[in-house]
């Protein structure tokens, strides 16, 4: 079983400072979040004199309450947008079926619904043919 190290980072000024739970003597910093993994891995490997690839690390970033709030809001907004896109797509599929059943041409349906006639043709095909 591979050794796993837990790294906790937080922003302080220009840098992300981190500590390794299993080795309190390891304290480091990185300029950017995307550098944390590599810098921590290098320091752990040097500290324990093992190859960088011989262990796993979990990096937990303390973002602070304001950033946590923003991330939650963005996550909620994205979920709502995804749900809205799914509802819109289903509504368009239903409208294509209904309008085609009423005899409207593919081009007319596309014009009415604000989608390309090619998309209408795709949606008008039976489920098995898609």
Residue pairs with C-beta under 8 A, 6 or more apart in sequence:
2 54
2 55
2 56
3 50
3 54
3 55
3 56
4 55
4 56
4 57
4 58
5 20
5 21
5 22
5 23
5 40
5 44
5 55
5 56
5 57
5 58
6 20
6 21
6 22
6 57
6 58
6 60
7 18
7 19
7 20
7 21
7 36
7 40
7 57
7 58
7 59
7 60
8 18
8 19
8 21
8 59
8 60
8 62
9 16
9 17
9 18
9 30
9 33
9 36
9 59
9 60
9 61
9 62
10 16
10 17
10 18
10 61
10 62
10 64
11 17
11 62
11 63
11 64
14 31
15 29
15 30
15 31
16 29
16 30
16 31
16 32
16 33
16 35
16 36
16 61
17 27
17 28
17 29
18 27
18 28
18 29
18 30
18 36
18 39
18 40
18 59
19 26
19 27
20 26
20 40
20 43
20 44
20 47
23 44
23 47
23 48
25 47
26 40
26 43
26 44
26 47
28 39
28 40
28 43
29 39
30 36
30 38
30 39
30 40
33 61
36 59
36 61
37 57
37 59
40 57
40 59
41 52
41 57
42 52
44 50
44 52
44 55
44 57
45 51
45 52
45 54
45 55
48 55
63 71
92 113
92 115
92 123
93 123
95 109
95 113
96 109
96 113
96 120
96 123
96 124
97 123
97 124
99 108
99 109
99 112
99 113
100 106
100 109
100 120
100 124
104 112
106 117
106 120
106 121
106 124
107 117
107 120
109 117
109 120
109 124
110 116
110 117
110 119
110 120
111 117
113 120
122 130
